[in-house]
Amino acid sequence: METLLNKHRTLISQTRMDIVRDSYNTIKWEKPLVGIRGSRGVGKTTLMRQYIRKTYGVNAGEALYCAMDSMYFTNHSLLELCERFSLMGGKHLFLDEVHKYPHWSREIKELNDLYPNMKITFTGSSLLQILNADADLSRRVLSYSMSGLSFREYMRFYHGIKLPVRSLAEILANAEAVCEEVNAVCHPQKLFEEYLRVGYYPFYDGDEEEYYSRLENVVTFVIDQELVDLCNIDRAYTRKLKAMLLYLAANVPFEVNISKLSTYLELNKATVLSYLSNMQRAELLNLLYSDNKSVTKMQKPDKVYIQNANLLCMLSNDVKIGTLRECFVVNQLSAKHTVEYAKEHGDFRVDGKYTFEVGGADKKFTQIADIPDSYILADSLTYPIGNKLPIWLVGLIY
């Protein structure tokens, strides 16, 4: 126990408080059971430690932070830890990367029954299934999903430019005014181009090569560890998963031909569909369907995108600008909205209402002419021209 107390003190004292993500204020930390899910590298651990430092200070007392892959848990159980922490007057237990602890959901449920006054906040992989875990915690846990940095957050994190969150409806209705506000404080196009390369994960330190190296380590860990442990994928097939990811990165936006992909990977069609689904859950891919309401478990997607623009740049040496634009739009809009593949008119259908076509500044309305609530999201545009809007505007929605 002393080891955990010392680690808590060291880690919390090293946590920086100069920039805190907006999601900090949306999480109801005071609730008895709070779960924060997200892909590796998006900042879950930092956010949790920032809350501890701001609320409880550096020293372990009422709060205790524990990394669940700590050596402590090779000889001690979570139940044992909570019993001792409670006797010490502890009130709030923070469990980081909870999926690394066997039967985590079962023990958390038991802790919640035994110590109803003990608050427990935990983080876990985006693959974490609270509903289908050993013990169904879905009715007890207040669950949050955490994405990487939006374009708006990137400007604040790395350039000190503070802009408010704008809803999609507000952006579409008042694009001119929103653009005026942004252009008054920066040159958004230059920053947008930076963001596409290095802006999604909050660990860029100015060295692009080092950033991509760290990002490659993230992808490797997700495939070799999380997909194997949480999706029951045979470790012998992780090379196939990596091959699939590289193949898709070289061919996105990929209009899915399952037979072709199956032949390339030497896997049956059902396995390929299962892998695609798991890689979407792991936030390595975005799968788009033409009708989300009728999607069945093993239905092939209509289009596949790499999950974010930074991943695409890391995985492919020859990224086409059109692909990068579409990847950005799907990634940013998917954080708050339902995005579908528009088969006939435009590129994307959002919330079953808005139609978007993505392209350069010279993009014409030919494909979406006479379609209600239709817009072009155009690159290299500073201000809107009618329903043709600067593409970076959708990066302000969270």
KEDREN-428983 format. One record per residue: residue in three letters; x, y, z negated of N, C-alpha, C in turn. Coordinates in steps of 0.001 Angstrom, whole numbers, plus 500000, padded with zeros to 6 digits. Atoms other than C-alpha are relative to their C-alpha. Layout:
ALA/X/Y/Z/X/Y/Z/X/Y/Z
...
END
This chain:
MET/500832/498789/500000/500000/500000/500000/500866/501261/500000
GLU/499088/498860/500064/502862/502356/499195/500563/500321/501387
THR/499493/499820/498637/504164/501806/502740/499011/500806/500839
LEU/501026/499288/499249/500869/502999/504224/499879/501455/499549
LEU/500079/498632/500526/500772/506057/501950/501153/500852/500528
ASN/498835/499273/499496/504273/507040/503019/499889/500287/501498
LYS/500178/499801/498562/503489/506526/506707/498963/501084/500264
HIS/501030/498967/499876/500349/508622/506316/500620/501386/499840
ARG/499392/498693/500301/502336/511489/504814/500925/500439/501149
THR/499057/499679/498928/505009/511331/507539/499278/500377/501288
LEU/500683/499779/498731/502637/511106/510495/499123/501248/499984
ILE/500894/498840/500061/500146/513725/509333/500809/501291/499918
SER/499163/498796/500104/502915/516206/508446/500617/500370/501347
GLN/499418/499747/498687/504291/515850/511993/498959/500401/501049
THR/501072/499699/499046/500923/516502/513640/499880/501502/500239
ARG/500088/498579/499645/500785/519806/515493/498542/500454/500026
MET/501351/499454/500061/497756/522064/515063/499824/501208/500926
ASP/500073/498792/499169/498502/524736/517683/498914/499917/501062
ILE/501074/500176/499021/496099/523279/520268/499158/498797/499611
VAL/500930/501070/500373/493038/521240/519355/498913/499929/501067
ARG/501001/500158/498937/490653/519811/521953/498598/500326/499501
ASP/501365/499609/500347/487035/520965/522027/499184/498852/499428
SER/500744/501160/500508/485805/517442/521334/500109/499882/498487
TYR/499841/499971/501460/487095/517969/517789/498726/500522/499340
ASN/501173/499351/500596/484059/520169/517133/498684/499319/500341
THR/501242/500697/499639/481523/517860/518769/499818/498708/499207
ILE/500065/501242/500769/482363/514817/516626/499476/500286/498592
LYS/500553/499841/501348/480325/514480/513423/500823/499136/499041
TRP/499030/500740/500806/483272/513418/511304/499448/499588/498630
GLU/500502/500253/501350/481225/513462/508097/499074/498784/499925
LYS/500890/501155/499991/479028/510521/509160/500713/498752/499452
PRO/499381/501177/500644/479604/507149/507415/500871/499158/500927
LEU/499250/500821/499053/480769/505276/510525/500084/500720/501345
VAL/499788/499278/498741/482286/507057/513522/501033/499252/500831
GLY/499066/500655/499090/483928/505399/516515/500334/500913/501171
ILE/499547/499182/498872/486006/507230/519156/500705/499082/500987
ARG/499451/500878/498974/486661/505263/522334/500608/500823/501121
GLY/499396/499317/498868/488885/506211/525237/501203/499239/500498
SER/498848/500707/499445/491647/505045/527508/501287/500420/499299
ARG/498705/499742/500629/495219/504905/526297/500595/501290/500558
GLY/499306/498792/499573/496980/508272/526374/499164/501267/500069
VAL/500829/498794/499855/493990/510650/526335/500006/500889/498756
GLY/499853/499142/501168/494700/511912/522794/499137/499662/498804
LYS/500861/500402/501118/492468/509953/520401/500735/500086/498662
THR/499206/500030/501235/495221/509483/517806/500297/501408/499509
THR/499692/498613/500375/496240/513142/517836/498786/500697/499433
LEU/501227/499350/500466/492652/514298/517446/499646/499551/498586
MET/500287/500533/501322/492124/512028/514450/500950/500568/498954
ARG/499018/499474/500952/495341/513156/512763/499805/501492/499763
GLN/500259/498567/500173/494485/516807/513376/498843/500229/499030
TYR/501122/499868/500933/491179/516340/511604/500441/499718/498564
ILE/499514/500344/501341/492908/514680/508633/500801/501156/499418
ARG/499142/498926/500497/495479/517440/508345/499187/501240/499634
LYS/500793/498796/500251/492934/520240/508578/499040/499824/498828
THR/501047/500239/501007/490369/518647/506260/500551/499548/498653
TYR/499513/500619/501231/492428/516713/503704/501436/500350/499641
GLY/498602/499691/500269/495962/518044/503993/500929/498858/500372
VAL/498964/500945/499575/499180/516094/504444/500055/498750/499135
ASN/499838/501140/500906/499283/513830/501381/498769/499101/499978
ALA/501095/500961/500110/497198/510667/501212/499358/500124/498626
GLY/500743/499890/501257/494518/510944/498564/498580/499563/500273
GLU/501369/500334/499618/490882/511145/499519/499948/499358/501381
ALA/499951/500553/498645/491864/510246/503102/501242/499146/500184
LEU/498852/500842/499678/494138/507527/504455/499943/499617/501476
TYR/499869/500365/498582/495315/507065/508051/500783/498696/500114
CYS/499338/501283/499797/496249/503537/509170/500017/499635/501479
ALA/499878/500574/498658/497562/502314/512508/499784/498494/499862
MET/500409/501382/500243/495982/498892/512862/500977/498956/500543
ASP/498961/500947/499613/499058/497336/514464/501162/500038/499014
SER/498967/499917/501029/501036/498091/511295/500352/498614/499452
MET/499550/501263/500590/503108/495269/509799/499238/499679/498716
TYR/500745/500199/501249/501065/495755/506612/498887/498965/500188
PHE/501167/500853/499796/498148/493899/508182/500356/498574/500402
THR/499632/501397/499810/500150/490759/508819/499819/499202/498714
ASN/500131/500669/501298/499888/489993/505090/498820/500491/499174
HIS/501118/499436/500752/496896/492066/504003/498809/500201/500930
SER/501210/499808/499202/493319/492326/505174/499474/501421/499852
LEU/500650/498695/500062/491278/495421/505874/499118/500092/498748
LEU/500828/500035/501209/488947/494383/503055/500837/500272/498753
GLU/499092/499795/501132/491868/494262/500625/500442/501463/499924
LEU/499569/498603/499956/493074/497681/501752/498907/500928/499488
CYS/501102/499125/500384/489664/499266/501308/499698/499903/498506
GLU/500224/500177/501432/489260/497790/497830/501005/500824/499191
ARG/498955/499265/500713/492570/499271/496678/499856/501501/500210
PHE/500167/498577/499685/491924/502588/498417/498828/500595/499218
SER/501166/499540/500760/488522/502868/496743/500329/500184/498523
LEU/499603/499902/501409/490021/502216/493300/500891/501214/499751
MET/499140/498817/500106/492489/505052/493983/499218/501302/500159
GLY/500814/498805/499803/489583/507440/494582/499863/500403/501454
GLY/500096/499704/498571/489739/507242/498382/498557/500139/500463
LYS/501359/499739/499509/486730/508554/500279/499852/499851/501512
HIS/500106/500009/498538/487591/508509/503985/501177/499218/500585
LEU/498992/500877/499412/489455/505732/505824/500023/500212/501514
PHE/499833/499771/498566/490849/506406/509316/500803/498842/500585
LEU/499388/501204/499431/491647/503316/511399/500284/500245/501480
ASP/499594/499681/498631/493621/503900/514603/500261/498735/500810
GLU/499850/501156/499106/493507/501440/517543/499458/498743/499333
VAL/500614/501056/500814/491095/499198/515666/499936/498665/500744
HIS/500093/501235/499218/490955/496675/518527/501233/499111/499841
LYS/498788/500805/500218/494457/495526/517548/499907/499143/498731
TYR/500209/500778/501232/493041/494021/514344/498936/498940/500277
PRO/500969/501068/499712/491317/490612/514680/498710/500170/499195
HIS/501312/499980/500656/487596/490549/513868/499722/501346/499307
TRP/500149/498668/500589/487618/494296/513210/498547/500365/499703
SER/501398/499583/500176/483879/494756/513667/499337/499291/498829
ARG/500578/500784/501097/482982/491982/511228/500405/500592/498647
GLU/499523/499476/501282/485141/493461/508457/499504/501420/499762
ILE/500521/498641/500172/484029/497045/509103/498539/499953/499560
LYS/501391/500144/500412/480414/495942/508805/499910/499612/498526
GLU/499988/500416/501403/481207/494219/505504/500429/501146/499090
LEU/499559/498834/500777/483061/497313/504257/498875/501005/499845
ASN/501110/499061/500028/480072/499440/505153/498924/499572/499002
ASP/500961/500524/500978/477890/497170/503006/500541/500095/498575
LEU/499398/500034/501335/480320/496909/500078/500287/501393/499438
TYR/499619/498648/500430/481372/500578/499974/499194/501042/500781
PRO/500868/499111/499217/478400/502621/501243/500398/501475/499936
ASN/499567/498601/500115/480004/505884/500063/501346/500272/500686
MET/498724/499867/499306/483249/505231/501946/499747/500330/501473
LYS/500106/499656/498588/483432/507018/505295/501128/499318/500770
ILE/499011/500675/499158/485202/505110/508063/499934/500579/501413
THR/499882/499510/498627/486382/506683/511315/501051/499163/500704
PHE/499040/500840/499292/488072/504508/513908/500099/500392/501474
THR/499818/499825/498564/489522/504813/517395/500219/498636/500634
GLY/499793/501262/499303/489663/502098/520021/500059/500193/501495
SER/499889/499993/498550/490230/501275/523651/498652/500293/500649
SER/501233/499796/499235/487688/502308/526277/499320/498665/500288
LEU/500552/501341/499790/487207/498534/526659/499225/499483/498793
LEU/500650/500433/501232/485875/498298/523113/498486/499944/500193
GLN/501440/500148/499881/482326/496951/523121/499393/499869/498609
ILE/500569/499977/501346/480708/497951/519851/498745/499138/499933
LEU/501243/500754/499985/477431/496353/520886/500236/498490/500012
ASN/499778/501435/499816/478904/492980/521835/501179/499454/499212
ALA/498899/500478/500828/481616/492695/519186/499507/498897/499065
ASP/500360/501101/500910/481679/489983/516490/498755/500339/499182
ALA/501163/499540/500764/479212/492002/514411/499423/501201/500736
ASP/500625/498910/499259/476716/494292/516117/499963/501256/499138
LEU/499940/498749/500755/477588/497756/514836/499253/501132/500691
SER/500569/498940/499169/475613/499643/517474/499005/500878/499243
ARG/500985/499201/500748/472912/500755/515006/500623/500750/498840
ARG/499337/499351/501136/475460/501864/512407/501021/501049/500438
VAL/498888/499146/499584/478253/503511/514389/499520/501147/500878
LEU/500190/498856/499126/478054/507000/515830/501197/500000/500945
SER/498912/500252/499070/480097/506425/518968/500214/501161/500965
TYR/499628/498939/499065/481951/508955/521137/500981/499440/501022
SER/499027/500348/498965/483825/508564/524414/500862/501220/500287
MET/499046/498907/499799/486935/510673/524992/500682/499855/501351
SER/499361/499990/498685/488170/511586/528467/501346/500704/499915
GLY/498782/499217/499905/491488/513035/529584/499649/501475/500135
LEU/500220/498559/499911/491927/516787/529973/499225/500364/501264
SER/500648/499404/498830/489521/518609/532248/500928/501072/500562
PHE/499208/498907/499440/490915/521289/534549/499968/501207/499064
ARG/500130/498884/500945/489602/523884/532069/500910/499795/498786
GLU/499154/500277/501160/491378/522176/529148/501482/500076/500362
TYR/498605/499916/499562/494583/521878/531150/500469/501453/500010
MET/499619/498581/499967/494611/525661/531684/500219/500536/498590
ARG/499837/499534/501382/494197/526199/527943/501234/499369/499351
PHE/498882/500716/500620/496729/523551/526878/501352/500501/500478
TYR/498685/499759/499425/499533/524459/529245/500251/501439/500464
HIS/499809/498629/499524/498908/528062/530263/499334/501044/499097
GLY/500594/499066/500952/497064/529600/527312/498800/500746/500533
ILE/501161/499344/499384/494047/530478/529480/498726/499411/499397
LYS/501194/500475/500691/490842/530223/527472/498742/500366/500789
LEU/501244/499822/499260/487621/529740/529413/498918/499134/499362
PRO/501073/500784/500618/484222/528553/528146/499579/498821/500859
VAL/500604/501103/499266/482614/525265/529100/498791/500529/500762
ARG/501147/499614/499172/480107/525746/531908/499250/498746/500440
SER/500785/501138/499530/477271/523335/532652/499978/500013/501523
LEU/500068/500079/498546/476939/522110/536213/498885/500888/500538
ALA/501118/499170/499557/473564/523836/536523/500384/501481/499982
GLU/499559/498606/500110/475117/527114/535368/500986/500353/501097
ILE/499016/499768/498939/478000/526791/537822/499310/500166/501351
LEU/500679/499947/498705/475673/526141/540749/499120/501237/500138
ALA/500891/498838/499944/473317/528972/539822/500755/501326/499976
ASN/499263/498737/500192/475978/531576/538971/501465/499873/500421
ALA/498631/500271/499561/479059/530527/540945/500817/501284/500168
GLU/499291/498740/499765/479982/534093/541878/500512/500582/498687
ALA/499621/499430/501296/480002/535295/538254/501064/499158/499301
VAL/499015/500889/500625/481920/532240/537010/501360/500173/500674
CYS/498739/499794/499268/484551/532732/539730/500638/501335/499640
GLU/499485/498684/500418/484873/536409/538786/500722/499887/498670
GLU/499416/500166/501336/485575/535407/535201/501345/499270/500071
VAL/498770/500787/499904/488215/532831/536155/501095/500794/500708
ASN/498998/499269/499219/489981/534976/538756/500509/501248/499293
ALA/499551/498834/500760/490206/537847/536292/501166/499670/499079
VAL/498947/500382/500956/492597/535848/534107/501090/499106/500593
CYS/498977/500874/499416/494533/533573/536506/499797/499844/501495
HIS/500129/500410/498604/495138/532302/540019/499647/498508/500001
PRO/500428/501395/500232/493087/529091/539827/500522/498993/501019
GLN/499584/500972/498992/494213/527514/543112/501362/499404/499679
LYS/498656/500484/500347/497855/527271/542045/499936/499038/498814
LEU/500122/500851/501180/496891/525830/538660/499267/498696/500333
PHE/500740/501183/499575/494456/523433/540320/500923/498986/500663
GLU/499052/500897/499329/497218/522001/542501/500936/499341/498993
GLU/499186/500584/501078/499361/521485/539377/499201/498920/499271
TYR/500846/500922/500760/496471/519807/537578/499833/498663/500717
LEU/500166/501238/499249/495972/517278/540365/501188/499069/499831
ARG/498790/500807/500134/499564/516096/539867/500267/499572/498562
VAL/499491/500274/501357/500163/516326/536111/499068/500454/498871
GLY/500826/499344/501005/497144/517701/534262/499038/499184/499174
TYR/501091/500740/500648/494876/514860/533128/500346/499460/498617
TYR/499595/500562/501296/496870/513309/530271/500781/501048/499210
PRO/499401/498897/500787/497977/515589/527399/501411/499726/499506
PHE/498612/500225/500425/501597/514438/527337/501006/500484/501046
TYR/499065/499417/499030/503111/516398/530238/500877/501026/499290
ASP/499090/499089/500690/506234/518227/529021/500862/500809/500976
GLY/499264/499233/499009/507395/519879/532251/500848/499143/500926
ASP/499201/500916/499184/509222/516841/533652/499047/499034/500707
GLU/500971/500795/499256/507074/515312/536390/500410/498538/500103
GLU/499512/501376/499896/509254/512216/536780/499784/499250/498688
GLU/500209/500612/501316/509114/511511/533050/498509/499763/499745
TYR/501451/500127/500164/505349/512092/533077/499490/498753/500716
TYR/500449/501164/499242/504808/509474/535792/500543/498701/499411
SER/499449/501181/500657/507095/507063/533959/499143/499608/498800
ARG/500866/500274/501147/504972/507388/530829/498636/499497/500452
LEU/501299/500409/499481/501831/507046/532905/500043/498557/500503
GLU/499826/501391/499567/503148/503839/534462/500010/499056/498793
ASN/500001/500811/501226/503767/502518/530937/498588/499832/499452
VAL/501398/500076/500440/500151/503341/530056/499253/498944/500805
VAL/500688/500952/499126/498852/501387/533058/500457/498573/499710
THR/499452/501333/500286/501145/498448/532329/499444/499453/498692
PHE/500521/500443/501297/500012/498299/528694/498521/499628/500107
VAL/501436/500269/499869/496322/498483/529626/499770/498652/500682
ILE/500186/501257/499262/496666/495614/532109/500568/498807/499238
ASP/499330/501139/500637/499131/493411/530216/499459/499670/498617
GLN/500454/500228/501371/497628/493863/526750/498485/500119/499855
GLU/501414/499759/500314/494159/495386/526612/499056/499154/500851
LEU/500872/500821/499162/492596/493634/529604/500106/498523/499638
VAL/499804/501396/500409/494089/490335/528470/499293/499725/498674
ASP/500542/500240/501343/493048/490703/524822/498497/500258/499900
LEU/501394/499576/500184/489659/492399/525244/499056/499495/501081
CYS/500852/500499/498910/488402/490940/528536/500254/498529/500317
ASN/499712/501428/499842/489778/487403/528189/500545/499654/501386
ILE/499359/500267/498713/491774/487681/531407/501281/499207/499763
ASP/498806/500844/500124/494419/485015/531810/501246/500847/500280
ARG/498781/499196/499859/497836/486590/531316/500731/499711/501316
ALA/499333/500369/498754/499053/484751/534420/499472/500803/501189
TYR/500611/499269/498891/496742/486934/536533/500211/501513/499919
THR/499783/498549/500102/497961/490356/535400/500724/500551/501222
ARG/499336/499562/498772/500198/490526/538476/498982/500249/501107
LYS/501068/499807/499014/497053/490165/540594/499286/501326/499760
LEU/500665/498746/500336/495447/493069/538747/500843/501195/500445
LYS/499114/498907/499577/498473/495268/539390/500050/500108/501523
ALA/500014/500004/498536/498506/494237/543027/498713/500617/500525
MET/501281/499419/499612/494815/495127/543282/500018/501517/499847
LEU/499964/498565/500260/495410/498549/541759/500851/500723/501047
LEU/499132/499385/498988/498288/499314/544151/499366/499951/501381
TYR/500690/500127/498712/496276/498065/547121/498904/501057/500121
LEU/501083/499014/499983/493325/500261/546206/500552/501422/500079
ALA/499394/498667/499971/495583/503278/545599/500461/500363/501410
ALA/499528/499759/498639/496935/502891/549135/498849/500118/500996
ASN/501128/500037/499072/493443/502600/550632/498784/500809/499559
VAL/501161/499245/500462/491150/504854/548587/499795/501241/500866
PRO/501200/500646/500564/488477/505949/548992/499697/498703/500746
PHE/500093/501335/499426/487995/502247/549568/498541/499604/500170
GLU/501341/500513/499725/484745/501235/551271/500093/498487/499900
VAL/499649/501330/500499/484579/497875/549662/499634/498874/500955
ASN/500159/501246/499277/485062/494735/551683/500555/498904/499080
ILE/499588/500971/501010/485135/492040/549025/500721/498815/500627
SER/499354/501128/499333/486056/489315/551488/501452/500324/500325
LYS/498642/499582/499651/489095/491263/552669/500879/500099/498756
LEU/499254/499853/501249/490144/492090/549108/500283/498634/499376
SER/499820/501356/500535/489643/488468/548032/501118/499261/500729
THR/498956/500653/499203/491823/487232/550878/501369/500559/499664
TYR/498723/499353/500297/494556/489761/550121/500550/499535/498650
LEU/499573/500352/501352/494642/488813/546417/500013/498490/499751
GLU/500106/501455/500142/493987/485090/546980/499187/499642/498757
LEU/500934/500234/501102/491107/485178/544504/498598/499852/500575
ASN/501369/500106/499503/487445/484222/544849/499244/501312/499774
LYS/500731/498727/500006/484841/486972/545298/499476/500353/498611
ALA/500539/499736/501340/483308/486605/541830/501091/500534/499073
THR/498884/499543/500828/486713/487038/540193/500390/501429/500363
VAL/499668/498649/499557/487462/490126/542288/498998/501008/499458
LEU/501041/499100/500514/484135/491718/541303/500140/500192/498491
SER/499801/499910/501444/484788/490897/537664/501195/500883/499668
TYR/498811/499187/500233/488268/492448/537841/499720/501478/500273
LEU/500351/498614/499693/486896/495602/539485/499204/500619/498855
SER/500830/499507/501105/484314/495967/536724/500834/500258/498759
ASN/499158/499829/501184/486877/495461/533969/500972/501171/500149
MET/499075/498888/499780/489270/497958/535539/499279/501350/499955
GLN/500776/498775/500202/486486/500521/535604/499817/500267/498509
ARG/500154/499841/501442/485830/499916/531909/501304/500448/499348
ALA/498691/499609/500530/489562/500306/531291/500416/501393/500458
GLU/499768/498653/499474/489355/503691/533069/501250/500072/500876
LEU/498989/500007/498949/491736/502731/535830/499357/500260/501355
LEU/500746/499809/498760/489060/502868/538539/498673/500681/499728
ASN/501388/499540/499995/485788/504608/539307/499282/499266/501123
LEU/500792/500721/499007/483233/502413/541092/498726/500789/500271
LEU/501194/499254/499631/480488/504199/542991/499009/499100/500727
TYR/501088/500746/499375/477128/502711/543983/499027/500997/500619
SER/500951/499101/499351/474476/504158/546258/498720/500173/499193
ASP/501181/499896/500868/471794/503521/543636/500337/499361/498654
ASN/499586/500524/501307/472911/503177/540008/498886/499265/499265
LYS/501108/500606/500743/469437/502196/538794/499804/498537/500343
SER/500246/501379/499574/469367/498979/540776/501257/499136/500008
VAL/498735/500745/499986/472979/497886/540215/499887/498753/499122
THR/499969/501239/500773/473286/494264/539122/501430/499712/499574
LYS/498702/500254/500628/476147/492806/537133/501095/499674/501012
MET/498974/500446/499054/477958/491210/540082/499810/500614/501385
GLN/500180/499328/498716/476964/493654/542821/501278/500737/500386
LYS/498786/499306/499571/479803/495007/544895/499749/501500/500066
PRO/500148/498546/499906/480370/498773/544646/500062/500441/501457
ASP/499954/499472/498642/479930/500907/547740/501326/500692/500294
LYS/498716/499331/499821/483146/502837/547164/500797/499918/498711
VAL/499117/500088/501162/486153/502623/544849/501003/501145/500041
TYR/499004/498941/500149/488319/505474/543607/500915/499659/498825
ILE/499144/500021/501182/491357/505540/541335/499396/500973/498996
GLN/500780/499278/501007/490076/506941/538015/500275/501491/499933
ASN/499707/498571/500023/491900/510276/538121/501140/500307/500969
ALA/499040/499585/498975/494129/512274/540451/501445/499725/499599
ASN/498630/500254/500457/497275/511893/538312/500387/498538/500195
LEU/499752/501424/499792/496985/508105/538404/500241/499709/501470
LEU/499859/500209/498563/496558/508225/542159/501372/500459/500484
CYS/498684/499480/499617/499689/510381/542555/501135/499101/499509
MET/498974/500882/500539/501664/507996/540359/500067/498679/500776
LEU/500070/501318/499372/500506/504864/542196/500336/500014/501486
SER/499809/499943/498547/500840/506076/545783/500995/501077/500394
ASN/499018/499040/499506/503698/507783/547608/499465/500834/501157
ASP/500557/499309/498839/501446/508951/550422/498523/500294/499765
VAL/501380/499670/500356/498319/510538/548952/499465/501053/500968
LYS/500639/499046/499103/496028/512233/551451/499222/501024/499175
ILE/500624/498934/500778/494693/515584/550249/498492/499796/499885
GLY/501444/500251/500063/491114/514588/551117/499644/498993/498922
THR/500204/501015/501029/491376/511536/548895/500176/500594/498609
LEU/499717/499371/501293/492851/513601/546070/498834/500876/499555
ARG/501149/499135/500316/489974/516087/546257/498814/499173/499504
GLU/501153/500820/500376/487308/513387/546128/500228/499318/498660
CYS/499643/500634/501275/489110/511605/543296/499762/500969/498844
PHE/500184/498963/501017/489109/514858/541289/498517/500235/499717
VAL/501432/499698/500162/485406/515541/541878/499288/498871/499264
VAL/500645/501142/500654/484311/512025/540896/500417/499932/498530
ASN/499489/500072/501376/486517/512070/537789/499371/501065/499105
GLN/500506/498922/500844/485364/515456/536497/498492/499894/499790
LEU/501458/500070/500124/481662/515011/537226/499542/498781/499205
SER/500400/501233/500698/481551/511453/535837/500066/500138/498485
ALA/499887/499821/501452/482484/512753/532369/498674/500423/499381
LYS/501258/499479/500546/479039/514352/531994/498768/499608/500811
HIS/501117/500219/499087/476911/513219/534913/500052/498622/500655
THR/500081/501228/499228/475764/510231/536948/500350/500307/501448
VAL/499535/499749/498635/477633/510160/540250/499747/498757/500847
GLU/500286/501091/499068/476411/508018/543153/500621/500287/501362
TYR/499483/499869/498646/477788/507394/546607/498852/500375/500929
ALA/501031/499555/499051/475772/509304/549205/500287/499366/501354
LYS/499705/500766/498794/475582/506931/552138/499774/500797/501281
GLU/500383/499377/498740/473899/509112/554740/500348/501477/500078
HIS/499792/498555/499976/474206/512771/553781/500925/500410/498864
GLY/499060/499549/501011/477236/514191/551994/500854/498873/499463
ASP/499106/500987/500621/479826/512428/549864/499412/499402/498727
PHE/500459/500453/501308/478180/512249/546432/498616/500560/499677
ARG/501303/499594/500538/474749/512413/544823/500168/500024/498488
VAL/499779/499832/501437/474784/513716/541220/498666/500159/499278
ASP/501225/499998/500815/472024/513037/538671/498742/499831/500844
GLY/501144/500219/499122/469767/512027/541553/499423/501272/500575
LYS/500540/498701/499582/469367/515716/542422/500912/500751/500955
TYR/499075/499171/499219/472463/517444/543786/500793/499152/500991
THR/499176/500652/498986/474273/516501/546984/501256/500832/500224
PHE/498734/499300/499825/477967/517366/547371/500788/499418/501172
GLU/499036/500344/498963/480268/517327/550371/501326/500616/499577
VAL/498693/499528/500464/483981/517672/549598/500934/500168/501193
GLY/499078/499794/498888/486583/519159/551912/500848/501235/499836
GLY/499172/498806/500001/488848/522040/552862/499166/501251/500189
ALA/500702/498717/499899/487984/525720/553199/499178/500128/501278
ASP/500705/499915/498711/486829/525202/556828/498867/498981/500135
LYS/501032/501038/499952/484382/522417/555953/498645/500594/500376
LYS/501298/499529/499532/481028/522849/557744/498867/499238/499301
PHE/501180/500585/500649/477507/522062/556494/499294/498963/500879
THR/500637/500890/499032/476807/519701/559403/499359/498775/499349
GLN/500485/501256/500596/476409/516564/557256/498893/500201/498978
ILE/501011/499783/501049/474186/518187/554617/499033/501129/500362
ALA/500937/498960/499560/472217/520692/556698/498571/499592/499667
ASP/501423/500192/500342/468611/521044/555488/499767/499042/498832
ILE/500165/500843/501194/469274/518852/552407/499831/500921/498787
PRO/500199/499131/501182/467819/520496/549263/501111/499803/498960
ASP/498991/500052/501074/470267/521322/546441/501304/499374/500477
SER/498752/500537/499458/473269/520571/548631/501080/501079/500011
TYR/498876/499063/500138/476722/522145/548272/501259/499385/500599
ILE/498652/500413/499625/480211/521993/549701/500935/500419/498880
LEU/498940/499679/500950/483066/521809/547201/501287/500073/500809
ALA/498908/499773/499064/485957/523325/549115/501306/500365/499312
ASP/498657/499688/500484/489677/523429/548451/500461/501329/500600
SER/499403/498749/499518/491730/526649/548877/498973/501114/500162
LEU/501039/498969/499993/488687/528789/548168/500023/500706/498649
THR/499920/499227/501242/488758/531604/545596/498623/500381/499473
TYR/501360/499619/500349/485109/532713/545642/499018/499207/500852
PRO/500990/500738/499215/481906/531040/546827/499593/500755/501261
ILE/500579/499442/498788/480539/531596/550306/498666/499295/500183
GLY/501291/500674/500009/476854/530829/549978/500059/498775/499112
ASN/499972/501264/500745/476594/527195/548922/501321/499253/500161
LYS/498651/500566/499943/480268/526564/549677/500769/500548/498800
LEU/499425/499590/501279/481978/526635/546271/501452/499531/499872
PRO/498644/500485/500289/485602/526432/545111/499934/498664/499256
ILE/500058/501346/500560/486260/522793/544237/500340/499976/498516
TRP/499552/500024/501388/487945/523639/540926/498907/500370/499000
LEU/501091/499633/500904/484638/524907/539510/499467/498812/499204
VAL/500537/501170/500726/483557/521356/538595/500959/499568/498888
GLY/499062/500280/501085/486644/521212/536364/499745/500814/498759
LEU/500343/499173/501161/484955/523602/533939/498873/499414/499169
ILE/501216/500495/500640/482116/521317/532831/500236/499355/498634
TYR/499749/500486/501376/483878/519943/529721/501341/500486/499534
END
